[in-house]
Amino acid sequence: LSEIEKQGIWLFDSTKTVMMAFNRRFWEPVCKMRTELLANRKVVPILAKLALETNVKEWDAYSGDSNPLEDLGPHQFDLLRYLFNCEIVAVNAHWITRSKIKVEVELEDGIIAECVAVHGSKYRESVSIQHGHNQYQVCADSERISPGKGVLRWILDYYDRLRRLRQNDLTPMSLSYDRQLTHFINCIRGGMEPNPGISSGIAAVQAIEAARKSIVLNGRKVLI
């Protein structure tokens, strides 16, 4: 973290354009969910569950071996900060298996989240939020945020998948990379500061370090 903070100070004083690769901020259903959450922020309680599984053998990592906490955790932590527009204040974490970790996250305003990250056999991802009496869910291959679950949601998602196959459309998750790159290019051309910037990367790494400490402390809560 100290090295990242040093880089951050240098970057803030430079003319370079730097953007963190948190593409889930450009995932259209997530953007819709964020709008709903922030429009009704006073509704409590708010409980979130995030699950993310990837097969690391399917993509060529730039460097080194990693574990689910360091590989997937930053994306989940940044997604929480983005969705609720507030900071992470505490975490407690423990390994379920050698390739699966569970992190309980406490954010400002009493928001509680559970993050599960897995290095597994395929890509799967979901974000489920209980917001008062409302339930929202985002899935990797879905365009919707509601209904949060049930037969109707399954039918609607199935219909959307058939339509995308028929029209040869990309999934919202795939399109998030295009939207992210477009934003970055526009920032370079317009001399604007990208979002997310390096401060978001530092916040994610702070949460990772707190999770590491919690693991060493047998899952005790660690404040950030």
N, C-alpha and C positions, 0 to 999 in steps of 0.2 A: 504493500500500500504506500509506503514512503517513496518508493521509486515512481509510482504512478502520480503521486502528488507533486513530485519534482517535475515530472513531465508536464503536468497540468499547469504549473506556474510558468514554465517555458512557453507552453502553447498560448496561454493567455496574453503573453507579451509578444507573440509573433503574429505574422500576417497569414499563417497557414489556416486552412479550413479543415477542421477535424470533426468527425461525426462517429458516434458509437453505433455499432451494428446491431441495434435492438429493433429488428424489423417488425416485431409484434405491435409496436406503436402505429404501424401502417397497415395492420390487419383490419380490414373494414368492419367486420362484426365487433371486434374489440373497440373500435372507435365509436360505434353505435352504443355499445354497453357503457362506455365511459360517459357519453352524453346523458344517458338515463340515470346513471349513478350520481353524477354531479348536479343534475337538475333537481334531485330529491335527496340531497345530502343529509338532511335532518332526520330522515327515516332510519330507525334503528330497530333491532341490531343488524349489523352487516357481517356476514360470514362468507368467506371465500375458500374454494378448494381448487387448486391447480394441479394438474397431472401432466407430465411430459415424459415420453419415452422415445428414444432414438436408437438406431443401430449404427454405431460409430464406424462399422466396417463399410457402410454404404457411401461414405464420403471421405475425401482425402484431407485429413487435418493438416494445417500448416506446420505445426510443430508439436512434438512430444505426445506422451500419453496423458490422459486426463481421467477424472472420475465424474460421476453425475453431478456432484456438488459444484465443481469448478467449471464443468462444461455447460450444464443446463441451468444451474442455480442463478447466474447473473441475469438470464432472460426472464426467469420467473420473478425475481426480486424487482427488476426494472418494470415489469408488467404491472406489478402491484402498485408501485409508486405512480405509474402513469394512470392506471384506472381510477385511483382514489385521490390523486393529486395531493399526496401527503407523504411523509417520511416514515421509514421503518424505524421503530424505537427499540425493539428487542427480538431475539430469536432463540429458539432452543431446537437442537437437532440431534438425530441419532440414525445410525445405519440400520436398515431393516435386513438387507443382505449386502454382500460385497459390491453389488451393482445397483443397489436401490437405497435411496436416502429419503427421509421424511424430515421436513423442517416446519416448525410452527412459528408463525410470524405475527408480531404485534405491531400495528401501525398506529399513527396518531388518531385521536378521536375514538379510541377503543375498538378499532377495526381488527378483526382476527382472521388469519388466513392459514391454510394448511397446504404446503407444497410437497409434492412427491415427484422425484426425478429418478429416471431409470435408464441405464444402458441395457437395452433389450434386443428383441429380434426385428422390430419394425418401428415406424414412426406413428405415434399416437399422441394427441394433445387435446386437453379440454380445460375450460375455465368455467366453474360453476359458482354462482353467487346467490346467496339468500339475502335479499334486501327488504327487510320488513316482511310483508306478505307476498312480495314479488320474488320470482325465481328466474334467473337468467343463466343461459349456458351457451358457450362458444365451443365448437368442436373443429378439428382440423379440416374436415371436408364439408363443413356447413356454412351457409351464408346467414344464418339466423341467430338471434339471441333468445327468442322465446317462441313457443312455450319451452320452459326449462327442461322438461322431460316428458315421457309418456308416449303413447301410441301415435298421437297426432304429430308430435315432433318427429318421430321416426318416419312417418309417411311423408311429411313435408321435405325432410332432408333427402329421402329416397327420390322423390320427384325432382328435386334440384339437381341431384347427381345425374339422373337420366337426361335432364335438359342440357347440362354442361357437356355430357358425352355426345349428345346429338348435335350441339352447336360447336363442339370442339373448344369450349371455354376453359380457362384456367380456374383453379380453386382460389378463393379469397386469400388463402395463405401464400400461394404461389405469386399472386398479384402484389402481395405486400412488398416483395423484393423490388419489383418495378417501381412502386410508389416511393419506396425508400431511396432508390438511386435517383429518381427524378427530383426528389426534394434536395438531395445532396448537390446535384448538378445545378439546380436553381440557386442554391445558396452560394456556390462558387461564382456563378455568373453575376449574381446580384450583390455580392459582398456581404451576405447575411450570415449570422451564426446559426449553424445547424442545430436541430433539436431531434434526438438527444445529443448533447455535447459531452465533453469530458467529465463534467461534474456528475452526470448521471452514471458514467462508468465508475467513478470513485465511490459513489453511494452504493452501487452493486457490490463492489469489492469489499467495502466495509461490512456489508451484510454477510458476505462469504467468510471473512475473517472471524466475525462473531459466531457463525455456525461452526467453524473449526474449533473455536474455543469451547463451545457448548459440547461438542463431541468428546473433547478431552475431559470435560467436567461431567461426563456421563449424562448428558442431556439437560443439564441445568440451564435456566434462562440466562442469556448474556445481553446486557444493555448495549446499545450503540450510542 
